[in-house]
Amino acid sequence: MEWAIGLNRCMLRIVGLWPQDSKNSREALLSKFRFLFNVITLIFVLTIPALVSLIRVWGDMMLMIDNLQYTLPLLITLLKVSIVWYKKRALSSLIDMIVRDWMRVKAKEERRIMLKRAKNIRVLALCGGVMILFTLLITIPSLLFGFTLRHVTNLTDPGKPLLIQAYYLHDVSKSPQFELTFMIQAIALTLSGLSYTGIDNFLGLLILHICGQMENLHLRLLKLGNNPNFKAALKFNVKDHVRLIRSIQVIDNIFDLMLLGLLFLFGILFCLHGFLIINVVNQGGHLSFMQLTSYILASVCVLMHMCLYCAVGEFLVVQVSKIIVILMIVYTE
């Protein structure tokens, strides 16, 4: 169990979003402090300054697109963080269910299926962590050496360019204000990236675990006819099926609004980046290869997160369909 959920739990604990409260009062207090720090930096260091900067550059399409590719994901991250915190009790019950599933006695084939799904979960978590690390390793060193992937003007960056386009009340062109602002932006972006990716990976953890339990249920139903105590085994499997259905309903109620937000985010960013690329090609605008690459990678990143929702949902539909077919066969017999 520790191997299966360890990476997801680590990512969410860093930002204080792991749903299960620690029995240690000190650790519980630290979790609340990490969550509060994450929210404060997300709102006051990134989101509000980015929105103020968007108002200042309104009318310049290049600067607006450069701003929106950061501002929109930040707003979606705030939405995700708020939903996860508000639904913390329901998510904690799902974690308890996962713990019970791993701890109960199971057949070797059932354990093999759960381990296979756990490997998929770990791959998703590793991909999310590598994506965040790769972005930081590309963005921060390039700025330190004087290169930027952003569209920089005197209006957005009066001095040295920051990590994102943002407007602050203090003068960031002077030292040490610039260095401190740069550092807190880097910390805030790391936390927001962990929140954005960790919550989506957490969805993958929940859905893939339930898919594994559905596969185990399907396996037990196939062998149901050979069980000497048919009625007791059927009763147990029906209760297990009802439990899984209720868990799916809880997940759907929590994550459907996040999927809607991701759909809007991807649609808007895809249109803006498409407009920018077509405008550059047709009118001979100035856009470096690195900037073009960053816009494409931003669209691909958002698309991958949206596809994660669709992919795990499709896996779940396939497993549920198998169960329905088996139950219909059992009922007719």
C-alpha positions as CSV (number, residue, x, y, z in Angstrom):
1,M,0.0,0.0,0.0
2,E,2.8,2.4,0.9
3,W,4.5,1.6,-2.5
4,A,1.2,2.2,-4.3
5,I,0.2,5.5,-2.9
6,G,3.5,6.9,-1.6
7,L,4.3,9.3,-4.4
8,N,0.8,10.8,-4.7
9,R,0.7,11.2,-0.9
10,C,4.1,12.9,-0.9
11,M,3.1,15.4,-3.6
12,L,-0.1,16.4,-1.8
13,R,1.4,16.5,1.6
14,I,3.9,19.1,0.5
15,V,1.1,21.5,-0.3
16,G,-1.1,20.4,2.6
17,L,-3.8,18.7,0.5
18,W,-3.6,15.1,1.5
19,P,-7.2,14.4,2.6
20,Q,-6.4,12.0,5.4
21,D,-5.7,13.8,8.7
22,S,-2.6,12.6,10.5
23,K,-3.1,11.1,14.0
24,N,-0.1,13.1,15.1
25,S,-1.3,16.6,16.2
26,R,2.0,18.2,15.3
27,E,1.9,16.7,11.8
28,A,-1.8,17.8,11.4
29,L,-0.9,21.4,12.4
30,L,2.0,21.4,9.9
31,S,-0.3,20.2,7.2
32,K,-2.7,23.1,7.8
33,F,0.2,25.5,7.8
34,R,1.5,24.1,4.5
35,F,-2.0,24.4,3.0
36,L,-2.3,28.0,4.3
37,F,1.1,29.0,2.9
38,N,0.2,27.4,-0.4
39,V,-3.1,29.2,-0.8
40,I,-1.6,32.6,0.3
41,T,1.3,32.4,-2.2
42,L,-1.0,31.2,-4.9
43,I,-3.4,34.1,-4.4
44,F,-1.2,37.0,-3.4
45,V,2.1,36.2,-5.1
46,L,0.8,34.8,-8.4
47,T,-2.9,35.1,-9.2
48,I,-3.7,38.7,-8.1
49,P,-0.5,40.3,-9.5
50,A,-1.0,38.3,-12.8
51,L,-4.6,39.6,-13.1
52,V,-3.5,43.2,-12.4
53,S,-0.8,42.8,-15.0
54,L,-3.5,41.5,-17.5
55,I,-5.5,44.6,-16.9
56,R,-2.4,46.8,-17.6
57,V,-1.6,45.1,-20.9
58,W,-5.2,44.8,-22.1
59,G,-5.4,45.5,-25.8
60,D,-2.0,44.2,-26.7
61,M,-2.8,40.6,-27.9
62,M,0.8,39.3,-27.6
63,L,1.1,40.4,-24.0
64,M,-2.4,39.2,-23.2
65,I,-1.7,35.7,-24.5
66,D,1.6,35.7,-22.7
67,N,-0.2,36.6,-19.5
68,L,-3.2,34.3,-19.9
69,Q,-1.1,31.1,-20.4
70,Y,-0.1,31.6,-16.7
71,T,-3.2,33.3,-15.3
72,L,-5.8,30.7,-16.5
73,P,-4.0,27.7,-15.1
74,L,-3.5,29.6,-11.8
75,L,-7.3,30.2,-11.6
76,I,-8.0,26.5,-12.4
77,T,-5.4,25.5,-9.7
78,L,-7.3,27.7,-7.2
79,L,-10.5,25.9,-8.2
80,K,-9.0,22.5,-7.7
81,V,-7.4,23.4,-4.3
82,S,-10.8,24.8,-3.1
83,I,-12.7,21.7,-4.2
84,V,-10.2,19.2,-2.7
85,W,-10.2,21.1,0.7
86,Y,-14.0,21.5,0.8
87,K,-14.4,17.7,-0.1
88,K,-11.7,16.6,2.3
89,R,-13.9,14.4,4.4
90,A,-15.4,12.5,1.4
91,L,-11.9,12.0,-0.1
92,S,-10.6,10.8,3.3
93,S,-13.3,8.1,3.2
94,L,-12.0,7.0,-0.2
95,I,-8.4,6.7,1.2
96,D,-9.7,4.6,4.0
97,M,-11.4,2.3,1.5
98,I,-8.1,2.0,-0.4
99,V,-6.3,1.1,2.9
100,R,-8.9,-1.6,3.7
101,D,-8.6,-3.1,0.2
102,W,-4.9,-3.4,0.5
103,M,-4.9,-4.8,4.0
104,R,-7.6,-7.5,3.6
105,V,-6.8,-11.0,2.7
106,K,-6.9,-11.6,-1.1
107,A,-6.1,-14.2,-3.7
108,K,-2.8,-14.1,-5.6
109,E,-4.5,-13.2,-8.8
110,E,-6.3,-10.3,-7.1
111,R,-3.1,-9.0,-5.6
112,R,-1.4,-9.2,-9.0
113,I,-4.2,-7.1,-10.5
114,M,-3.9,-4.5,-7.8
115,L,-0.1,-4.3,-8.2
116,K,-0.5,-3.9,-11.9
117,R,-2.8,-0.9,-11.4
118,A,-0.5,0.4,-8.7
119,K,2.3,0.5,-11.2
120,N,0.2,2.6,-13.6
121,I,-0.5,4.9,-10.7
122,R,3.2,5.3,-9.9
123,V,4.0,6.0,-13.6
124,L,1.4,8.8,-13.6
125,A,2.8,10.3,-10.5
126,L,6.4,10.1,-11.8
127,C,5.4,11.7,-15.1
128,G,3.7,14.6,-13.2
129,G,6.8,15.1,-11.0
130,V,9.2,15.0,-13.9
131,M,7.0,17.5,-15.8
132,I,7.3,20.0,-12.9
133,L,11.0,19.4,-12.5
134,F,11.7,19.8,-16.2
135,T,9.7,23.1,-16.3
136,L,11.7,24.5,-13.4
137,L,15.0,23.3,-14.7
138,I,14.3,25.0,-18.1
139,T,12.7,28.2,-16.9
140,I,14.8,29.3,-13.8
141,P,18.3,28.7,-15.2
142,S,17.4,30.3,-18.5
143,L,16.3,33.5,-16.7
144,L,19.4,33.5,-14.5
145,F,21.6,33.5,-17.7
146,G,19.5,36.2,-19.4
147,F,17.2,34.1,-21.6
148,T,13.4,34.2,-21.3
149,L,10.6,32.3,-23.0
150,R,8.2,35.2,-22.3
151,H,7.3,38.2,-24.5
152,V,9.1,40.9,-22.4
153,T,8.5,44.7,-22.8
154,N,9.1,47.8,-20.6
155,L,5.4,47.7,-19.7
156,T,5.5,44.2,-18.2
157,D,9.1,44.1,-16.9
158,P,10.7,47.5,-16.2
159,G,13.9,45.8,-15.1
160,K,15.0,42.1,-15.3
161,P,12.2,39.7,-16.3
162,L,10.5,37.6,-13.7
163,L,9.3,34.1,-14.0
164,I,5.7,35.2,-14.9
165,Q,4.2,38.4,-16.0
166,A,3.0,40.1,-12.8
167,Y,2.6,43.6,-11.3
168,Y,3.7,44.3,-7.7
169,L,3.3,47.4,-5.6
170,H,7.0,47.4,-4.7
171,D,9.8,48.2,-7.2
172,V,11.1,44.9,-8.5
173,S,13.7,46.4,-10.7
174,K,16.0,47.1,-7.7
175,S,18.1,44.7,-5.7
176,P,17.3,42.9,-3.3
177,Q,13.6,43.3,-4.1
178,F,14.1,41.6,-7.5
179,E,15.9,38.6,-6.0
180,L,13.4,38.2,-3.2
181,T,10.4,38.4,-5.6
182,F,12.1,36.0,-8.0
183,M,12.7,33.5,-5.2
184,I,9.1,33.7,-3.8
185,Q,7.7,33.4,-7.4
186,A,9.8,30.2,-7.9
187,I,8.5,28.8,-4.6
188,A,4.9,29.7,-5.4
189,L,5.1,28.3,-8.9
190,T,6.5,25.0,-7.6
191,L,3.7,24.7,-5.0
192,S,1.1,25.6,-7.6
193,G,2.5,23.0,-10.0
194,L,2.4,20.3,-7.3
195,S,-1.2,21.3,-6.5
196,Y,-2.2,21.3,-10.2
197,T,-0.5,18.0,-11.1
198,G,-0.9,16.2,-7.7
199,I,-4.7,16.6,-7.7
200,D,-5.0,15.2,-11.2
201,N,-2.7,12.3,-10.3
202,F,-4.8,11.8,-7.2
203,L,-7.9,11.3,-9.4
204,G,-5.8,8.7,-11.4
205,L,-5.0,7.0,-8.1
206,L,-8.7,6.7,-7.1
207,I,-10.0,5.6,-10.5
208,L,-7.3,3.1,-11.2
209,H,-7.7,1.6,-7.8
210,I,-11.4,1.2,-8.3
211,C,-10.7,-0.3,-11.8
212,G,-8.5,-2.9,-10.1
213,Q,-11.3,-3.7,-7.6
214,M,-13.7,-4.0,-10.5
215,E,-11.3,-6.4,-12.2
216,N,-11.1,-8.5,-9.0
217,L,-14.9,-8.4,-8.8
218,H,-15.2,-9.6,-12.4
219,L,-12.7,-12.4,-11.6
220,R,-14.8,-13.6,-8.6
221,L,-18.0,-13.5,-10.6
222,L,-16.5,-15.7,-13.3
223,K,-15.7,-18.3,-10.6
224,L,-19.0,-17.8,-8.8
225,G,-20.5,-21.0,-10.2
226,N,-17.8,-23.2,-8.7
227,N,-18.3,-21.8,-5.2
228,P,-20.1,-24.3,-3.0
229,N,-21.7,-21.5,-0.9
230,F,-23.2,-19.7,-3.9
231,K,-25.6,-17.5,-2.1
232,A,-23.1,-16.1,0.5
233,A,-20.5,-15.5,-2.2
234,L,-23.1,-13.7,-4.4
235,K,-24.2,-11.6,-1.5
236,F,-20.6,-10.6,-0.8
237,N,-20.0,-9.7,-4.4
238,V,-23.2,-7.6,-4.7
239,K,-22.2,-5.7,-1.6
240,D,-18.8,-5.1,-3.0
241,H,-20.3,-3.9,-6.3
242,V,-22.6,-1.4,-4.5
243,R,-19.6,-0.1,-2.5
244,L,-17.6,0.5,-5.7
245,I,-20.6,2.2,-7.3
246,R,-21.0,4.6,-4.3
247,S,-17.3,5.4,-4.5
248,I,-17.6,6.2,-8.2
249,Q,-20.5,8.6,-7.4
250,V,-18.4,10.4,-4.8
251,I,-15.5,10.8,-7.2
252,D,-17.8,12.0,-9.9
253,N,-19.4,14.7,-7.6
254,I,-15.9,15.9,-6.6
255,F,-14.0,16.0,-10.0
256,D,-16.7,16.8,-12.6
257,L,-16.4,20.6,-12.0
258,M,-12.6,20.3,-12.3
259,L,-13.0,18.5,-15.7
260,L,-15.3,21.3,-16.8
261,G,-12.7,23.9,-15.8
262,L,-10.0,22.0,-17.7
263,L,-12.2,21.9,-20.8
264,F,-12.6,25.6,-20.8
265,L,-8.9,26.2,-20.0
266,F,-7.8,24.0,-22.9
267,G,-10.3,25.5,-25.3
268,I,-9.3,29.1,-24.5
269,L,-5.5,28.4,-24.6
270,F,-5.8,26.4,-27.9
271,C,-7.7,29.3,-29.5
272,L,-5.3,31.9,-28.3
273,H,-2.1,30.0,-29.3
274,G,-3.7,29.1,-32.6
275,F,-4.5,32.8,-33.2
276,L,-1.0,33.8,-32.3
277,I,0.7,31.3,-34.5
278,I,-1.5,32.1,-37.5
279,N,-1.0,35.8,-37.0
280,V,2.7,35.4,-36.9
281,V,2.8,33.3,-40.0
282,N,0.4,35.6,-42.0
283,Q,1.7,39.0,-40.9
284,G,5.4,38.2,-40.3
285,G,5.3,38.9,-36.6
286,H,8.2,38.5,-34.3
287,L,8.1,35.3,-32.3
288,S,11.2,33.3,-31.5
289,F,11.5,29.6,-31.8
290,M,11.8,29.2,-28.1
291,Q,8.6,31.2,-27.5
292,L,6.7,29.2,-30.1
293,T,7.9,26.0,-28.5
294,S,6.8,27.2,-25.0
295,Y,3.3,28.0,-26.3
296,I,3.0,24.6,-28.0
297,L,4.3,22.8,-24.8
298,A,1.8,24.7,-22.7
299,S,-1.1,23.5,-24.9
300,V,0.2,19.9,-24.9
301,C,0.6,20.0,-21.1
302,V,-3.0,21.1,-20.5
303,L,-4.2,18.6,-23.1
304,M,-2.4,15.8,-21.3
305,H,-4.1,16.7,-18.0
306,M,-7.5,16.8,-19.7
307,C,-6.8,13.5,-21.4
308,L,-6.0,11.9,-18.1
309,Y,-9.6,12.5,-16.9
310,C,-10.9,11.1,-20.2
311,A,-8.5,8.1,-20.1
312,V,-9.2,6.9,-16.6
313,G,-12.9,7.5,-17.2
314,E,-12.8,5.2,-20.2
315,F,-10.9,2.5,-18.2
316,L,-13.7,2.7,-15.6
317,V,-16.4,2.4,-18.3
318,V,-14.8,-0.7,-19.7
319,Q,-14.6,-2.4,-16.3
320,V,-18.2,-1.5,-15.4
321,S,-19.4,-2.8,-18.7
322,K,-17.7,-6.2,-18.0
323,I,-19.4,-6.4,-14.6
324,I,-22.8,-5.6,-16.0
325,V,-22.5,-8.4,-18.6
326,I,-21.5,-10.9,-16.0
327,L,-24.3,-9.9,-13.6
328,M,-26.8,-10.2,-16.5
329,I,-25.5,-13.7,-17.2
330,V,-25.7,-14.7,-13.5
331,Y,-29.2,-13.2,-13.2
332,T,-30.6,-15.1,-16.2
333,E,-29.1,-18.4,-14.9
